[in-house]
């Protein structure tokens, strides 16, 4: 068959008008087929033909107008984008996925073109007519796709924002104890939490938006039955049935397992654990017990400042010589008060270490032979390193 070049031999306007009229006359038949195929899509199966048909019928009518009635380069009719955006929004509200929305437009294009083939008379111009129809249909369909997907996205975004807000409100009430006792059962039912079980309170700090999703999957294992978390005050907070087996590089403050009534106190301890772990540079799922006295060093500013004034400031005020003594003391404590190990690390004689420690005792009026002094000095040095890191 000889090919037909639509650029050299454009289809005449009467031919377009005749095909447009024939398609409009058969619009109900085309709509029925489109509706039937839509109802086979996974997220459309719950919808009735009566729910699908009005929108699809209207969109097909506008699409035919944009497809056939303009012999110039195709532009959508003014009402087209509004109608298509409304269709996308309604499908999102009905629970239809974006994937099925896009597939639906492919169905529309296929059925329109298939019916047009039945209407075009078998003559020498038929191939050219169908080719030009297909080209115009793709242009119009692409415009409809953009408008309908945008409408779908707006509704989904709003729904996601509302769901996130509601979940965050419920999680906050559960973790802070602001839910009235008579409302607690309804609260845990909405969150999908077993009221008879024991739970861990968790808190983690994301750095990027992507971290929020990773933390949610990491803590809840991708399943709502394992727990529920929400973004509260910039942190991912919530309750989980079990802790992740592989915490990886993420830092998570935890406490538990405890009954639901004890979650507010557990969440306070998990918050303290997170703050201490971040300050100390620790990773993994950590509770206050795992952090030991380090949690107190981070949290207790008054004691920390008192220890600095007692053991650090008298030496740091002496400049480099005082800083050298403090560094030697820190290494001495890190080596469990062993002079020989400290000297080896510093590449000095043991007597040099003894001299520096003696100067510390002389300046501060303390004795490193006392256990309570060793604890206080360790606290002061740890507080000093935290202050430098800030």
Steps between C-alpha positions, in 0.01 A plus 500: 500500500633845412578705812317822573705799617270709721735795483472516121133401470311630806163347569225734392279677753182331367662164561585600857154639563335184374714279722443728799123480452510121467708463818267728694203296381668183634637663816278293730632176348863610535436616856354162595812320381728746678303462824510121476876496458547753782315273741761229440779724634612404854401820682186556290334167577310638797343775288170453322433582138276783618797654688734474202276578207413874537861618519620270224213594269568872547875457452452296183272767356753777568785284375324439168450875462869567554594203285287555191350844479824695464690441177784721629755378760298356783424701811267387772164676527482744789277271704729199445771561761246590767295191425802270496637645825160444660506141377845443653392652830184289516692180423749578778211555742354167390826321576611446141878489470699729272613191307140398424415859412775497236394156378146632468613765252674232295169311494320815383747549215483136395121488492463829315748397235349151470154643444633753251641213293149361472366835382762592239395369157737262327642727229837630397501771764417275800856429611586867497187590695574243771863603524410863541229409750751301706745792503234747607366260760842465661533879523159543659549201729832636626335829591222312678757289688682805633181669620347188659821392673538848646146482638570152638826616659337797675239281666755234598735762644222655703388159622858407595542828691175441685591139584847599621353776715241270653754226568745747652226634728406150616862394557573819695200443726606142563865582575436809711212355702257771390231250397228468762477145646152450356629591153817290515339184359359684199838664446695174488232343279546777243878451512468122471684435828430198722388649834599185691859482370821671602667758280823690450495878485739623229636832382742567213619815325495508119744721314323505162144441380608161365616404850141525624383224266807288575446533874131411470584185304792421731301530821170350387638242258264620228197369691246691710464206737861545612436853621415853404722808473448861398704815455477702824700818554745398228560149639358163399317384814269214583447157646629170361437142601864401462828674435675466163743210492750703297499866609771587249632855510177652623489637854176418681415576861288220645340387823291199591325273449226644721119483516305775326441690824876538550576628150520872598778430754673267252484766230666755732784254560526422128525874430779533755679199351484650149637835615786332685581260215517783247720708728731205567515395135349158566301305239238228518193447716603619847325545832616698802654190660717436192628857515572481870619810679559661161128576485530695824806688374299620201181581685620651828634843409535620858718210610698514176581870542596445863741223404654718229554783748651261754738296282539651151494879515795529742718315244356637174563854628874420500514470123684224307672362811166452672342347189788250485426391856128460427577294188734275699234458766237404240730233355584377851131443574443339159773247588334409833749709702802304372814712490698274265225481235452877515873564461521267198218677323653841567854381418635638828660357813273374779648764731380770258147369536540495882620858494205624292247319719669645807470849354128438447458400866702801611301754294155357582571392857363151431632144527478258208529215747141561609237318296245778530758746365566275201127490422467877528808562286371258234166687507676836460716382211205339326299820537795695360515283189123537448522878526778503241291288262206740507 
